[in-house]
Amino acid sequence: MAIYTRANVTGYVLATLLTDVLGANVTLLEAVNNAQALQRIAQGQSDLSVEIWPSYQKAAINDLVIQKGLVYDLGLMGYTAETNIFVNGRAVDAFPDWALTSWQSYRRPEVLAHMPPFNTTQPAVHPNTGKFLYYSTGIFEQVIVSLNLPLVIVYLGDGLAQRVLACSQQSNEICLHYYWQPELLTAQGSFSPIVFPKWSPDCGLGFNVSLAGTNLTSHACGLPSELLIKVGSPRVAKLFPQAFTLMRYFSLSEYDIMDLLKDYSIIGGSNATEVAACNWIKKSKSIWSRWIQKPPTDYIQYVLGVGTAVPVYTGILILAGILLLLTLASSIGVIAFRQHTLVKAQSPRFMLLILLGQTLVITSVIMEAGFVPRPVHCDIKLWFLSLGFTTIVSSTLVKTSRIYFVFRPNKIAKNTEDKHLFVGVLILVGINAILLVFWSVLAESQVVFYPIDNTNTMKACSANFSSSAVVVATWIIFLFHLLLLVASCIMSYCIRKTATIFNDSKWIGISAYNILLVSVFLLPIVYLPLNPLTQSVIKCLGILFAAAVSMFMLVGRSVVSVAVQLLQGDGRLSLGTLPSGSTLGPSGMPPGLQTFIASAAVPVPAGGAQQPQAAAAGGGQRGRRGSVAASSGPGSVPSGSDTSMVNARVDAKLSMKRLGSILSRWEAVTIALVIQPIPGLLISSPAESENGTGRFFARNITAQQVGESSGAEESGCFVLVLGSAGGGSYLVQGDSPQAAAQWIADIRHEENLEDGSN
């Protein structure tokens, strides 16, 4: 673009069409000297110049366009231009008989009488040249002398426009000024060019500029009108044929260019050029639409949007919204049920911390699918995903570590209060945040266009991976996350057999393995030859799947279980209403239970060396519901058995719940620790107790305290592990912590029940 308003406006019109209609990436350059326009194109500094005056560029056109072909002639601009002396139009209309547009009229005394008289103005020289107007190079000074016109040229400099516009409003004063058109000054007022003798090559043949303004040289004619042309770079024709075609067809009429200039003068301000060009484009579609040819089917690239503009993103946003609602509901549930045994045993504070991490992770997916990428969004999305991941995994890591250090064999339990674990989580999250700060500074996140297919492209986040520092920082963050995840999986494996309330170790392990599996699945996606949209969708779905499974395993199952229990009326048991019920001897047992125990017994041979046959039978059938009588049905006592020898510790109103079951329920049970005649543990529901049936376990039975800081021990709970077939881990609830401790001591005292180990 040149320094002239006319060229600037036309340049903006063409640039806007190239950008907004064809989607080209256009940069506008302002050139102080338009005389070097062809040289800049030949040197690759620019691709197009919208206005060239051929008479001033004859040598360059012949060399660069005709001879070397380094610049292409793109045809006419459509309007003509001229350099001349102009008279104010109102004076022309006021004195129609004087023919003020003819040069000969300025020899008439009546015309000269309406012009400033000689010596009433202060002659001056042009500040740049010291003598003549820069753009005329003395031609019109010589025209006045050669035609013997009684006129004197006055150089006004920067005050020219203000004086000319003021004069244009006069009708009784005749003002002549030198300028060119079309241009802003001549468009702002009414001016008419003076008609001088027609130019011919012979007219200016003997003109010597060094003698201009004297009778020693001659130029007795005006200047010819110019047919302005456009020139462009050959590379545009090869690389961007549709843009090249638009540039060739682009042309404006005299009316169009004057309309643009007048609109520019009315708008004013620093953005007048852009606004005037935009206004003309809006109202002139019927003109410029003819310049644009229909491109090939694979030329136009449609930029895919996000959110509801892409159906698959709509589905992802719906899933993410559902997960956010479930996360909120889980948070409310954790807070509401924080005193319940099942929730309190899993540390409500850490459950809320995990839900916070889930929220960050889900929010990163929403930003991926629902926001138009911008550099700041790219950084925030990465921060949310990374910090959310670290918060979840570090929380599970410290929880599994607490279980490990509490229950590791032959070791003293470490101090694992919540405040110490929180410090560990904060340290890990802080390390991650520091790594992200370094990465964000080095990576310089940016938004780039990735092609989807021949006609579609999409915006996506990228970074300066050409920098080795960015690659190293990325790998450090990746390895940090991988180390956390592997450590969490290892700790989950180490505590896999540890009996904790609600079998928390099992579900923590499943959650960690799930995240690892999803990560292993998603990592190769980045390097597969898939289009960016497919990669983005797979990544979002994988993250949402991992988040959903982790949320349910670590938090949701406990909250749902408690809610179901409360709805069904079997929520937290009121242990204060249960009787002690702990009795030794047959007199304390219900009749049916005493009969059932007796039916499982056979006389012990003298000396007690031989293992009772019923014990083998009982061992073979332990864990099965129904009678385990050796011969007769339930309720019958084998001949020879001595029911008076039955001795057991019985609690008729305990409550028991299987650990690890997602929707397990509390059940009222009677537990009998049989001391003789056959050591074992008998578990019966109230109905089974009356009918003489139940489950009898004779081997691999252990009892232990609930993990520290779980809160369950405060309610009289202990963990009962039935290692035989049909057994499992159970949470047993008594009426007091003392009763629970006594049960643990009694079971451990019977070495035969634990197969020689506690």
C-alpha positions, 0 to 999 in steps of 0.5 A: 500500500502507498501513502495515498488515501486512494491507494490505501482504501482500494488496498483494504477492499482487496485485502478484505475480500482475500481474507474474508471471502477466500480465507487467505492470510493477508498482511498489509504493508505501507510503502512511503515511495510507490516508485519502488513498488515493482522492485519490492515485488521482484525481490519477494518483499510484497506480492501485490501493488494495487495502483501503478502509474505507468508513465512514472514506471516505464523503465521498471515495467519494461525491465521487470514485467516485459523483459524478465517476467519477475512481475505480472501485469494484472490489468487495469484498476478501472478508473483513470487518474490525472495530475492537473490544475483545478478550479473550485466548482461553485465559481464555475457554476456561478459564472457559466459564461466565462468557461472557467474550465478553459485555460484561455479564460485566465487571460480575461480581465474579468476572470482575473478580477475574481482572483487574488491580485499580484503582490497580494500573496507571498510567493514561496518555494517548495520546502523539499525541492526549493523551487517547484512542486515535488509531483509536477517537477516544474511542468505546470510552472512551465505550462503557465509561462509557455501559454503566457498566462498572467498567473503566479504560483504560490506554494502553501505547503502543509496549509494547501488542503485547508486553504483549498477546502475553504475556497471550494465553498466560495462562489465569488472567488476563483481559486486555482490549485495544483493536485491530482484525482481521484484523491481525498482532497478532490473528493471532499469538495467540488472541483473541475480540472482545467482543460489545457492544450492536449498532450502529445509526445512532441509537446514535451519533447524539448522540455528541460526541467532545469530551465523550467519557469523561463522562456528558455524551454517549453511545455505548452500542453497539459499532462495525459490521463493515466490508466492505472494498473495492478501488478503482482508476484508470479508465485501468487499465480502458482500457489494461490490461483483463486487469489490470483484470479480475484486480483486480476478481476479486481477493478473499481469505476470512477463512481466507486472510488469517489464513493469510497473516498467520500465515505472515508472523509465522513467517517474520519478517525484512525480506522476510517480506511477499514470502515470505508472498505467494509461499507463498500463491500457490504453494499456492493456484493453484486459487483465484487461477487463477479470477480470470484470464481468457484474454486475446486472442491478441495480448495475451500477449507472449512474450519470445524467449530467446537461444542454444539457445532460438532455433533460428537463434541456435543455428546462429549459435553453432555457426558462431561456435564453428567459427570460434573453433576455426579461429582457435585452429588457425590460431594454433597453425599460425602459431606452429608454422610461423613459420620457414617462408618462406611464414609468415615472409614475412607476419610471424607477429606480425601474423598472430597480432594479426589472429587476436586481432582475429578472436577479439574479433569472434567473441566479440561475436557469441557474446555477441549470440546466446548471452547474455541482454542486460544493460547491462554485456553491451551495453558489452562486446559493443560494445567487443569488436566495435569493438576487434577490427575496429580490430585487424584493419583497422589490422594490414592497413593497416600491412602494406600500407603497408610494402609500398607504402613498400618498393616505391614507385618512385624512392623510398628505402625507409622503415624498416618494421620490425615494432616500428614497425608495432606502434606504429602499430597500438597508436596506432589501437587506443588512439584507438578505446578512448578513443572507446569510453570517451567513448561508454560514459559518455555512452550509458548502455546499457540493455536494452529490449523490442522487439516482433517480432510480435503475440505475441513480443518480445525484449530488445535493447541500446539507448542514450540516442540522444535525447542529441545527444552520444551521436549525435555520439560514435556518428558519430565512432566510425563515421567512424573505422572507415570511415576505417581501412577506406577507407585499407586499401582504398586502400593495397591498390589502390596495391600491387595490382601489387606482386610480393610473396611469396605475393602478399600484397598481393592477398589483403590487398586482397581482405580489405579489400574484403570487409570494406567490402562487408559493412559497406556491406551491413549499415549499411542493415539498421539502418534497414530496417523489419525486426524486431529478431530479423531484424536481429540474425541478419543482423548476426551472419551478416554479421560471421561471414562477414567474419571467416571470409573475412578469417581465411582470406585473411590467415592461413588460406591460408598455414597450410593451404598449408604444412600441405599441403606438409608432408603431401605431403612437399614442404615447405621445400626444403633448398637446401643440397643443390642444386648451383650449376648456373650455367653459361654456354654449351651445354656446361652444358645437358642435351642435350634442353634444348640441342636445344630452345633451338636449335630455337627459333632461326633464322639471324640475317641479316647486320647483325642488323637484322631481327628473327628470324622465330622471335622473332615466333613465339616471342612469339606462343606464349610461355607455352604448353606444348610446343615453340616450334620454328618448323617442326619438332617437338620435338627437331629442329633447323631447317636452317641453325641453329647450335646452337654459337651457343646461349648461356644461363645455366642453373640445372637445380635451382631451385624455383618456386612461383606467388604468389597461389595458395591451395594452390600447391606448389613445383616443381623447374624448370630455368631458362635465361636465353637470351642468344643466339641469341634473348634470352628465358627458358626454364622447364622441368620436369625431364621437359620439360627431357629432352624438349625442351619448356617455356615460353619468354618473350621480353618483359616479364620482371622480377626483383626482391628479396622485400619487406624483413622477409619472411624469404624473402631469407634462403633465396635467394628472388627474385620472377620476374614473367612479364608475358606471357600465360600468365605471372604472378608466381612465387617462385623459390628458389635455393641461396643469397642470392648466387645469387638476387642474381645471377639478378636482376642477369642478368635486369635486364641483358638490357634486351630481356627487360624491354621497356625497363624494370626 
